[in-house]
Amino acid sequence: MDFWKRAQIAARWTRDSFASLFVTSWLYIILWGVVAVAFSVLLYIDGKFSRSLAPASVDPLSFQAMGWAYRFFAAAFLMAAARCVFKAIPGRWTFRLLGIFASVIVCLHAFGFGFEALSDRRDQAMAVREVAQIAESSNEDLIATLEARKSQIDADLTAAVEPLNAEIRQYITDGLNNDDLADDSRARRNAIQDQAAADKRAIDDQIMQLVMSGAETRTEAVNTVADAQPWHPLFVGMAQVTTWSKEPSDWSIYLNAIGFVIFWVLLAESLVIFLPERIYVMHMNDAEFAKDAARSEAAKKGWETRKSAEEAEREQLKIDDGPYWSLKIIKALNNGMPKRTVKGTMRTFFSNMEPGAVKLRLTRLMDARLELPKGFYKDGRGDVKRADRAIERGFLSEDRKTYLMQEHIDYILMEGEYAPKKEAKPKQEINGKDHSTELTLPELGADDESNRPEA
C-alpha cells in the first residue's frame, strides 16, 4: 500500500513540478554557458593585448596576469554588490566603484585588440592603392613630357622649313636657270622633315610603352587587392549603406568596421559583466523561496501535531493565513461525525473558537474569493489524503479548485438549509395537565470524544 501511495505522489510530482524543474535547469545551463563562452574569449583577448603593452624591461607575463585579474573582478563585482544588498551588509558601493574602473580597463583591452586587427587590414588596403596611384601618376608625367617634346619638334620643323620654302620660290620665279639650286633646297627640306618625323615616331613608341606599362600596373594592383581581400564583405556592405555609394572609400569602410567592433565589444562585455549578476540574483531568490516553502511545510506539521490547548492559543497568530483556513475548511467539510453539532465542529476543527468569530472570518474570506484547493489535504503526519466526503457532498472537486461559497459556510455552521429541523411536539397530558412545554428534545448531533475524528 505504501508503495502505491509513493508511486501516486511521484506521479503527481512529475506532472506538476517536473516540467518546471526541467525548464528552469535548462535555462540556467544555457545562461551560464553563454557567460562561460564570452568570458573565455574576452579572457584570451585581455591576456594577448596586455602582453603587448609590456615594455622591454618588464616581463609580459606580469601584464597578462594583471589583465586577467581585472577581467575576473569585472565579472564578479556586481554579484558581490548584489549579495551585499541581499544580505543587508555594507560594501556594495565599494564593489561598484572598483568594478567601474575594472570594467573601463577591460573594455579598453577589447577595443585595442579589435582596432589593432583593423589597422593591419587598413594599412594593407591603402598601401596597395597608393602603389598603383604612384605608378600611374609617374607614367602620366612622362607622357606629358614626351607630348611637349613632339610639339617642340613641330615648332622647330616649321622654323627650319620656312626659309627653305622661300629659297625654292625665289629660284623658281627669278627667270634664271636655277633648277639645281632649287633641287638642292628641296633635298635639304626633305631631310629636315624626315628627321622630324623619325623623332616623333620614336616619341610615339615611348608613349605607347608607357601607356601599356600603366595598364599592366593597374591590372596588377587590382589583382593584388582581389587576392589580399583586405576588407570583409560585411564592412564593405555597411559602408555602401552608410555612404550610399557602390564603391565606398577605404576610410568609409574603416570607420564602419570601427563601429562594428565597438558594438561587438560592448555586447560581449555586457554578457560577462551584467548577465552573471542577474543570474546570481535569480539563484538567491530561488533559494529563499525553497527555504520559505520548507519552513511553511514544517510549521504546518508542527501546528497539526501540537496539543489542542497549545494550538488554540498560538493558531490565533495565523488568523489571516489563507492556507491555514483552507486546511481547516476542507477538514470541516470532510468531517465524518455521525451526530454533528456547531460546538463540536468548532472544538474539533477551529481550535474551539466562537462560532461568531469563525462566521465573520469565513465571510471575509468568501468576499476575498478564497480558493479552496483540489480535493486533497495533508493530515498531521504529512500524508496526502483525499477528501472523499467533501467531494461526494459536492463541496470540493478533485479536478479543479473551488471558491469558498455561502453554502460551505452554512454547512460548517449548520445554518440555512443545513440547520437542524425541529419536529412539532404532540401535547402530552399527565394527570390532566399539559406537560409538552416542559419537555425539550435532546441536543441534536451531540458528539463525544469517541466519535470525533482526528484533526
C-alpha positions as CSV (number, residue, x, y, z in Angstrom):
1,M,0.0,0.0,0.0
2,D,2.8,2.4,0.9
3,F,4.4,1.6,-2.5
4,W,1.3,2.7,-4.4
5,K,0.9,5.9,-2.3
6,R,4.5,6.8,-3.0
7,A,4.0,6.0,-6.7
8,Q,1.0,8.2,-6.8
9,I,2.9,11.0,-5.1
10,A,5.8,10.6,-7.5
11,A,3.4,10.7,-10.5
12,R,1.7,13.9,-9.3
13,W,5.1,15.5,-8.7
14,T,6.2,14.6,-12.2
15,R,3.0,16.0,-13.6
16,D,3.0,19.2,-11.6
17,S,6.7,20.0,-10.9
18,F,9.0,18.1,-13.3
19,A,8.4,20.3,-16.3
20,S,9.1,23.5,-14.4
21,L,12.2,22.0,-12.8
22,F,13.5,20.8,-16.2
23,V,12.9,24.1,-18.0
24,T,14.4,26.1,-15.2
25,S,17.5,23.9,-15.1
26,W,17.9,24.1,-18.8
27,L,17.5,27.9,-18.6
28,Y,20.3,28.2,-16.1
29,I,22.6,25.9,-18.1
30,I,22.2,28.0,-21.2
31,L,22.7,31.3,-19.4
32,W,25.8,30.1,-17.6
33,G,27.1,28.6,-20.9
34,V,26.8,31.9,-22.6
35,V,28.7,33.6,-19.8
36,A,31.4,31.0,-19.9
37,V,32.0,31.2,-23.6
38,A,32.0,35.1,-23.6
39,F,34.3,35.1,-20.5
40,S,36.8,32.7,-22.1
41,V,37.1,34.7,-25.3
42,L,37.5,38.0,-23.5
43,L,40.0,36.5,-21.1
44,Y,42.1,35.4,-24.1
45,I,41.8,39.0,-25.6
46,D,42.8,40.5,-22.2
47,G,45.9,38.3,-21.9
48,K,47.1,38.8,-25.5
49,F,46.6,42.6,-25.6
50,S,48.0,43.1,-22.1
51,R,51.3,41.3,-23.1
52,S,51.7,43.8,-26.0
53,L,51.6,46.7,-23.5
54,A,54.6,45.5,-21.6
55,P,57.9,47.4,-22.2
56,A,61.1,45.6,-23.0
57,S,62.3,45.9,-19.4
58,V,59.2,44.2,-17.9
59,D,58.1,40.6,-18.2
60,P,54.9,40.4,-20.4
61,L,53.5,37.7,-18.1
62,S,53.0,40.3,-15.3
63,F,50.9,42.5,-17.6
64,Q,48.9,39.4,-18.7
65,A,48.3,38.3,-15.1
66,M,47.1,41.8,-14.2
67,G,44.8,41.9,-17.2
68,W,43.3,38.6,-16.1
69,A,42.8,40.0,-12.6
70,Y,40.9,42.9,-14.0
71,R,38.7,40.6,-16.0
72,F,37.9,38.3,-13.1
73,F,36.9,41.2,-10.9
74,A,34.9,42.9,-13.6
75,A,32.9,39.7,-14.0
76,A,32.2,39.3,-10.2
77,F,31.9,42.8,-8.7
78,L,28.2,43.2,-9.5
79,M,27.5,39.7,-8.0
80,A,29.3,40.8,-4.8
81,A,27.3,44.0,-4.7
82,A,24.1,42.1,-5.1
83,R,25.0,39.8,-2.3
84,C,25.7,42.8,0.0
85,V,22.3,44.2,-0.8
86,F,20.5,40.9,-0.4
87,K,22.2,40.2,2.9
88,A,21.9,43.8,4.1
89,I,25.6,44.1,4.7
90,P,27.8,47.1,3.9
91,G,30.3,47.2,1.0
92,R,28.1,47.4,-2.1
93,W,29.3,50.8,-3.2
94,T,32.9,49.8,-2.7
95,F,32.4,46.9,-5.1
96,R,30.5,49.0,-7.6
97,L,33.1,51.8,-7.7
98,L,36.1,49.5,-8.1
99,G,34.1,47.5,-10.7
100,I,33.5,50.6,-12.8
101,F,37.3,51.2,-13.1
102,A,37.9,47.5,-13.8
103,S,35.2,47.5,-16.5
104,V,36.7,50.5,-18.2
105,I,40.1,48.8,-18.3
106,V,38.8,45.5,-19.8
107,C,36.7,47.4,-22.4
108,L,39.8,49.3,-23.5
109,H,41.7,46.0,-23.8
110,A,39.0,44.6,-26.1
111,F,38.8,47.8,-28.1
112,G,42.6,47.9,-28.5
113,F,42.6,44.3,-29.7
114,G,39.9,44.9,-32.3
115,F,41.4,48.2,-33.5
116,E,44.8,46.5,-33.9
117,A,43.4,43.9,-36.1
118,L,41.6,46.5,-38.2
119,S,44.7,48.7,-38.5
120,D,46.5,45.8,-40.3
121,R,43.8,45.5,-42.9
122,R,43.6,49.2,-43.3
123,D,47.3,49.6,-43.9
124,Q,47.3,46.7,-46.4
125,A,44.4,48.1,-48.4
126,M,45.8,51.6,-48.5
127,A,49.3,50.6,-49.4
128,V,48.2,48.6,-52.4
129,R,46.2,51.5,-53.7
130,E,49.0,54.1,-53.1
131,V,51.4,52.0,-55.1
132,A,49.1,51.8,-58.0
133,Q,48.4,55.6,-57.9
134,I,52.1,56.4,-57.8
135,A,52.9,54.2,-60.8
136,E,50.0,55.7,-62.8
137,S,50.9,59.3,-61.9
138,S,54.6,58.7,-62.9
139,N,53.6,57.4,-66.4
140,E,51.2,60.3,-66.9
141,D,54.0,62.8,-66.2
142,L,56.4,61.1,-68.7
143,I,53.7,61.0,-71.4
144,A,53.0,64.7,-70.9
145,T,56.8,65.5,-71.2
146,L,57.0,63.5,-74.4
147,E,53.9,65.2,-75.9
148,A,55.6,68.5,-75.1
149,R,58.7,67.3,-76.9
150,K,56.6,66.5,-80.0
151,S,55.2,69.9,-80.0
152,Q,58.7,71.4,-79.8
153,I,59.8,69.2,-82.8
154,D,56.9,70.6,-84.8
155,A,57.8,74.2,-83.9
156,D,61.5,73.6,-84.8
157,L,60.5,71.9,-88.1
158,T,58.4,74.9,-89.1
159,A,61.2,77.3,-88.3
160,A,63.7,75.3,-90.4
161,V,61.4,74.6,-93.3
162,E,60.0,78.2,-93.9
163,P,63.4,79.7,-95.1
164,L,64.0,76.7,-97.5
165,N,60.5,77.2,-98.9
166,A,61.3,80.8,-99.6
167,E,64.6,79.9,-101.4
168,I,62.8,77.4,-103.6
169,R,60.1,80.0,-104.6
170,Q,62.9,82.5,-105.4
171,Y,64.8,80.1,-107.6
172,I,61.7,79.2,-109.5
173,T,60.4,82.7,-110.1
174,D,63.6,84.7,-110.8
175,G,63.6,83.7,-114.5
176,L,67.1,82.3,-114.3
177,N,68.2,78.7,-114.8
178,N,68.4,77.9,-111.1
179,D,66.8,74.5,-111.1
180,D,69.8,72.8,-109.5
181,L,69.7,75.2,-106.6
182,A,66.0,74.7,-106.1
183,D,66.6,70.9,-106.1
184,D,69.3,71.3,-103.5
185,S,66.9,73.3,-101.3
186,R,64.2,70.7,-101.7
187,A,66.6,67.9,-100.7
188,R,67.6,69.8,-97.5
189,R,64.0,70.5,-96.7
190,N,63.0,66.8,-97.1
191,A,65.9,65.7,-94.9
192,I,64.8,68.0,-92.1
193,Q,61.2,66.8,-92.4
194,D,62.2,63.2,-92.4
195,Q,64.3,63.7,-89.3
196,A,61.4,65.4,-87.5
197,A,59.1,62.6,-88.5
198,A,61.5,60.0,-87.2
199,D,61.9,61.8,-83.9
200,K,58.1,62.0,-83.5
201,R,57.7,58.2,-84.2
202,A,60.3,57.4,-81.6
203,I,58.4,59.6,-79.1
204,D,55.1,57.9,-80.0
205,D,56.7,54.5,-79.4
206,Q,57.8,55.6,-75.9
207,I,54.3,57.0,-75.2
208,M,52.8,53.6,-76.2
209,Q,55.2,51.7,-74.0
210,L,54.3,54.0,-71.0
211,V,50.5,53.5,-71.7
212,M,50.9,49.8,-71.8
213,S,53.0,49.7,-68.6
214,G,50.4,51.8,-66.8
215,A,47.6,49.4,-67.8
216,E,49.7,46.5,-66.5
217,T,50.4,48.3,-63.2
218,R,46.6,48.9,-62.7
219,T,45.9,45.3,-63.5
220,E,48.4,44.1,-61.0
221,A,47.1,46.4,-58.4
222,V,43.5,45.2,-58.9
223,N,44.7,41.6,-58.8
224,T,46.6,42.3,-55.6
225,V,43.6,43.9,-53.9
226,A,41.4,40.9,-55.0
227,D,43.9,38.4,-53.7
228,A,44.6,40.2,-50.5
229,Q,40.9,40.8,-49.6
230,P,41.8,43.5,-47.0
231,W,38.2,44.3,-46.1
232,H,35.5,41.9,-45.0
233,P,32.3,41.9,-47.2
234,L,30.3,42.9,-44.0
235,F,32.3,46.1,-43.6
236,V,32.1,46.9,-47.3
237,G,28.3,46.4,-47.2
238,M,27.9,48.6,-44.1
239,A,30.0,51.3,-45.9
240,Q,27.8,51.0,-49.0
241,V,24.7,51.5,-46.9
242,T,26.0,54.4,-44.8
243,T,27.6,56.3,-47.7
244,W,25.1,55.2,-50.4
245,S,28.0,54.5,-52.8
246,K,28.7,51.5,-54.9
247,E,32.4,51.8,-54.3
248,P,33.0,53.4,-50.9
249,S,36.4,54.7,-49.9
250,D,38.8,52.8,-47.6
251,W,38.2,55.3,-44.9
252,S,34.4,54.8,-45.0
253,I,34.9,51.1,-44.8
254,Y,37.4,51.5,-41.9
255,L,35.0,53.7,-39.9
256,N,32.2,51.3,-40.3
257,A,34.5,48.5,-39.2
258,I,35.3,50.5,-36.1
259,G,31.6,50.9,-35.3
260,F,31.1,47.2,-35.6
261,V,34.0,46.4,-33.3
262,I,32.7,48.9,-30.7
263,F,29.2,47.3,-30.8
264,W,30.7,43.8,-30.6
265,V,32.9,44.6,-27.7
266,L,30.1,46.3,-25.7
267,L,27.7,43.4,-26.2
268,A,30.4,40.9,-25.2
269,E,31.3,42.9,-22.1
270,S,27.7,43.2,-21.1
271,L,27.2,39.4,-21.3
272,V,30.2,39.0,-18.9
273,I,29.6,41.9,-16.5
274,F,25.8,42.3,-16.2
275,L,24.4,38.8,-17.0
276,P,26.1,36.9,-14.1
277,E,24.7,39.3,-11.6
278,R,21.2,38.8,-12.9
279,I,21.5,35.0,-12.8
280,Y,23.0,35.1,-9.3
281,V,20.0,37.2,-8.1
282,M,17.7,34.6,-9.6
283,H,19.5,31.8,-7.8
284,M,19.3,33.6,-4.4
285,N,15.6,34.2,-4.9
286,D,15.1,30.5,-5.7
287,A,17.0,29.6,-2.6
288,E,14.9,31.9,-0.4
289,F,11.7,30.5,-2.0
290,A,12.8,27.0,-1.2
291,K,13.6,27.9,2.4
292,D,10.2,29.6,2.8
293,A,8.4,26.6,1.4
294,A,10.3,24.3,3.8
295,R,9.6,26.5,6.7
296,S,5.9,26.7,5.8
297,E,5.7,22.9,5.5
298,A,7.5,22.3,8.8
299,A,5.3,24.9,10.5
300,K,2.2,23.3,9.2
301,K,3.2,19.8,10.5
302,G,4.2,21.4,13.8
303,W,0.8,23.1,14.3
304,E,-1.1,19.9,13.5
305,T,0.9,17.7,15.9
306,R,0.9,20.0,19.0
307,K,-1.6,19.7,21.8
308,S,-5.0,21.2,21.2
309,A,-4.6,23.7,24.1
310,E,-1.3,25.0,22.7
311,E,-2.7,25.0,19.2
312,A,-5.8,27.1,20.3
313,E,-3.5,29.7,21.9
314,R,-1.0,30.0,19.1
315,E,-3.0,29.5,16.0
316,Q,-4.7,32.8,16.6
317,L,-1.5,34.4,15.4
318,K,-2.2,32.8,12.0
319,I,-5.7,34.1,11.7
320,D,-5.0,35.8,8.3
321,D,-3.2,32.9,6.8
322,G,-5.1,31.7,3.8
323,P,-3.6,28.2,3.6
324,Y,-4.3,27.7,7.3
325,W,-8.0,28.4,6.8
326,S,-8.2,26.4,3.6
327,L,-7.0,23.3,5.5
328,K,-9.5,23.9,8.4
329,I,-12.4,24.4,6.0
330,I,-11.6,21.3,4.0
331,K,-11.4,19.2,7.1
332,A,-14.7,20.6,8.4
333,L,-16.4,19.9,5.0
334,N,-15.0,16.4,5.1
335,N,-16.0,15.5,8.6
336,G,-17.4,12.1,9.4
337,M,-19.3,12.9,12.6
338,P,-22.4,10.7,13.0
339,K,-24.1,13.4,15.2
340,R,-22.7,16.8,14.2
341,T,-23.1,20.0,16.3
342,V,-21.8,23.5,15.8
343,K,-20.0,23.3,19.2
344,G,-18.3,20.1,18.3
345,T,-17.3,21.4,14.9
346,M,-15.7,24.5,16.5
347,R,-13.8,22.4,19.0
348,T,-12.6,19.8,16.6
349,F,-11.7,21.8,13.5
350,F,-11.4,25.5,14.6
351,S,-9.4,25.4,17.8
352,N,-12.5,25.9,19.9
353,M,-13.1,29.4,18.5
354,E,-16.5,31.0,18.9
355,P,-19.0,30.4,16.1
356,G,-19.5,34.1,15.6
357,A,-15.8,34.7,15.1
358,V,-15.5,31.8,12.7
359,K,-18.5,33.0,10.7
360,L,-17.0,36.5,10.5
361,R,-13.7,35.2,9.3
362,L,-15.2,32.8,6.7
363,T,-17.4,35.6,5.4
364,R,-14.4,37.9,4.9
365,L,-12.5,35.1,3.2
366,M,-15.5,34.5,0.9
367,D,-15.6,38.2,0.0
368,A,-11.8,37.9,-0.7
369,R,-12.6,35.0,-3.1
370,L,-10.6,32.4,-1.2
371,E,-9.7,29.5,-3.4
372,L,-10.0,26.0,-1.9
373,P,-7.5,23.6,-3.4
374,K,-8.5,20.4,-5.1
375,G,-10.0,17.6,-3.0
376,F,-6.7,16.6,-1.3
377,Y,-5.1,17.7,2.0
378,K,-2.3,16.6,4.3
379,D,-3.0,15.1,7.7
380,G,-1.0,15.6,10.9
381,R,1.6,13.1,9.7
382,G,2.1,14.8,6.4
383,D,0.4,12.1,4.3
384,V,-1.8,13.3,1.4
385,K,-5.4,12.2,1.8
386,R,-8.4,12.6,-0.5
387,A,-11.4,14.5,0.9
388,D,-13.9,11.8,-0.2
389,R,-16.9,13.0,1.9
390,A,-16.5,16.6,0.8
391,I,-16.2,15.6,-2.8
392,E,-19.3,13.3,-2.5
393,R,-21.2,16.2,-0.9
394,G,-20.4,18.4,-3.8
395,F,-18.3,20.9,-1.8
396,L,-15.0,20.2,-3.5
397,S,-13.7,18.8,-6.8
398,E,-10.6,16.7,-7.4
399,D,-10.3,18.2,-10.9
400,R,-10.3,21.9,-10.2
401,K,-10.1,24.4,-7.4
402,T,-13.3,25.8,-5.8
403,Y,-14.0,29.2,-4.4
404,L,-15.3,29.5,-0.8
405,M,-19.1,29.9,-1.1
406,Q,-22.0,30.7,1.3
407,E,-23.1,27.0,1.0
408,H,-19.8,26.0,2.6
409,I,-20.3,28.4,5.5
410,D,-23.9,27.3,6.1
411,Y,-22.8,23.7,6.2
412,I,-20.0,24.3,8.7
413,L,-22.1,26.5,11.0
414,M,-25.3,24.4,10.4
415,E,-27.3,27.4,9.1
416,G,-29.7,27.9,6.2
417,E,-30.7,24.6,4.5
418,Y,-28.3,22.7,6.8
419,A,-29.9,24.0,10.0
420,P,-31.4,21.2,12.2
421,K,-35.1,20.9,11.7
422,K,-37.3,20.6,14.8
423,E,-40.5,18.5,14.7
424,A,-43.7,19.6,16.3
425,K,-44.3,18.0,19.7
426,P,-47.6,16.4,20.5
427,K,-49.4,17.5,23.6
428,Q,-48.9,15.2,26.5
429,E,-51.3,15.2,29.4
430,I,-50.4,13.6,32.7
431,N,-52.9,13.6,35.4
432,G,-54.9,16.1,33.4
433,K,-52.1,18.5,32.9
434,D,-50.3,19.5,29.7
435,H,-46.6,19.0,30.1
436,S,-45.5,19.5,26.5
437,T,-43.9,22.9,27.2
438,E,-41.8,21.4,29.9
439,L,-40.2,18.8,27.6
440,T,-37.2,19.5,25.4
441,L,-35.5,17.5,22.8
442,P,-32.0,16.3,23.5
443,E,-29.3,18.3,21.7
444,L,-29.2,17.2,18.1
445,G,-26.0,15.9,16.7
446,A,-24.3,15.8,20.1
447,D,-20.9,14.2,19.9
448,D,-18.5,12.7,22.3
449,E,-14.8,12.0,22.5
450,S,-15.2,8.5,20.9
451,N,-16.8,9.6,17.6
452,R,-14.8,12.7,16.9
453,P,-12.2,12.2,14.1
454,E,-8.6,13.4,14.3
455,A,-8.0,17.0,13.1
